[in-house]
Amino acid sequence: MTELAYLADEPAGYTRQFSARVVALPPGGVVLDRTFFYPVGGGQPADHGSLALRNGVPYPVVDVTKSGTSAVHRVRRPTSAPFPWKAGDEVEGMIDWDRRYRHMRLHTGQHLLSALIFQRTGIRTQEATMSGAGGTIDLERPIPPGTRPEALASEANSILREGRRVSIHHVSREAWEKNPSPRSGLVSLPRQVDPVRIIEIAGLDACPCGGTHVRSTLEVGDLSLDPAVPIALGAVRMPFRLVDAMRPTRSG
């Protein structure tokens, strides 16, 4: 079992370097007792980075996936070199911060866009994906005629510039189901999720999510929205992008 340490609170998402112990070595991978690497899921790509024994050679982490209750870090190494680790070894993890922070900005921006579209139209998000400097939001049906993407982006950017707090809190599954907040998303919670991790954008949205996020909307920067295109079953897909994907990163 791997403790997904990035889930804990807002500062945890800003962790760049950490120590952990090896608990298993499946073919091509490393399982740790805890990790701050985000495993691919929920539309957010996996973190990349490296793992190394203390003062040892770093091995690039090229993917992270969930396998049951474990996170498997896929490492790249020379095929001719014997793998020097064993269960119980302590390793240092280093996260590719530029990649992680860009995903934090994208994911928080997606939450805000989905919440704003829901507020203005009552249309919920079926699925969202992120990659590179942008992503897509799949909406359950087309937005009403006259609701222009440029106008939605302009309103979203005005809210982003207000610097609203983005916070994380955990509630029991029972408490959430008794009083769920209005949801901009249609994704149902897996049965085993308890407690429920809530990402809240102050005054706008509170949504269950296991992804990584920035602490203030000001960190997202401006977003652009493209016109939606039809996809299956009457849904539409709306692309969005970070206007300045290469802006300076923020530390914890």
Secondary structure by P-SEA (a helix, b strand, c coil): cccccccccccccccccbbbbbcccccccccccccccccccccbbbbbbcccccccbbbbbccccccccbbbbbbbccccccccccccbbbbbbcaaaaaaaaaaaaaaaaaaaaaaaaaccbbbcccccccccbbbbccccccccccaaaaaaaaaaaaacccccbbbbbcaaaaaacccccccccccccccccbbbbbcccccccccccccccccccccbbbbcbbbbccccbbbbbbbccccccccccc
